[in-house]
Amino acid sequence: LHDSKWQSQAILSNTDSLDIKYLGFKSHHTTEDAGSYTATITYLQESILHVTRCHAPNNIKLQVYNMQIAPKLLYTAAKAAWDVKTYRQLDRYVANLLKLIGGHMPTSANQTMFFQQDACGSGILPPSDLAQLRKWSELHSVLHSNGESQLAAAGLLERAIRQSSQNAIASQDRRINSTNSQYLKGYAASLIQWGSEAGY
């Protein structure tokens, strides 16, 4: 870790496990996001399988998803550097659970499970959108803070601008070119791709 003066502080681990408990959540951390994604999908599959097999009313199963599964899922997903396509894979698993809870046919379209309740959906946002909302909220709050955190967040966006832009003249407005978002790597990539899907 680095402190506010950017002096490195070594924190030794007592275990060689890739799972670290932080703020009450056990989260899988590796140097590559592929391992994190695999651990997240495995957790999601096991959790949903357990919820579907338990003998509880459907409204309780929905509450278990909202209060137990979704927060842990979003804790890892909001900090990952996956692209939007990878995030959208999470929606499939949750949609299957919502089909079971809502009594829908297995062949029902996954996206309809995330409609509002008056349109026969669950009223729950897809986890891919929730992760992007949380990412944007965290980034936005840091950008409006003071100190090194603000500089780091601005650097994150600066890197995204450089990765997505082609050789622009100096007088041209500096902004993220969403048409080149497939080349983006890093934390901000999914935010830019998500905004591009929404037309921004």
Phi, psi and omega in degrees: 000159177239137179275187185294340176263011178063031173272131183283141178234119179277131175244112183279141179265141178272000183220156175261013178288152177272356179265130180236132177269123182220128182053038176086353181250141174267115187237143182271122181234129174222178178281345178242146181283346178297318178294322178295319179295316179299317179295322179293316179296319178299315178300315181297315179298313181295319180295315181293320177300317179296316181294320182291331182272344182285150181268088180215154176299154184298326179293329176289320177300320178295320178294322177298318177298311184296322188264337185244308187283311184300315180299319180291320178300314183288332179300314179284316185296325182287347180251000184274160179250045179276162173272173185297324178300321179293317177299322182296337177296330178297326183299325181302314184293317180292323178299321178298320176296317180294328175297316180295313182296319183276357180072029180274162176291145177299337180273000178298147180295136182301319184294333180292341178291340182258010175290169175294160183295327180288350175251026177068023175257189181269341184081008181259138175286149177298146180299332178295319178289320178298320179296319180291322177298318179292319177302311182296320179299315180295316180295317181297317181293324179289323179298333181259018175259190180239158172096202185294329180298318179296318179296321179295318179294320177295323177295324177298314179291324177299319178296320178294322178296315181294322181289328186266342183267151172264177186303096181265147177290154187297329182279351181287146178301131182271116177207167181279127180271105185290344179288339179258021187291344179292343180268354183288140174231142175116185188300318186279349185302312183293327178297318181290318178295321179295316177296323179294321177299325182277356177096015179262000000 
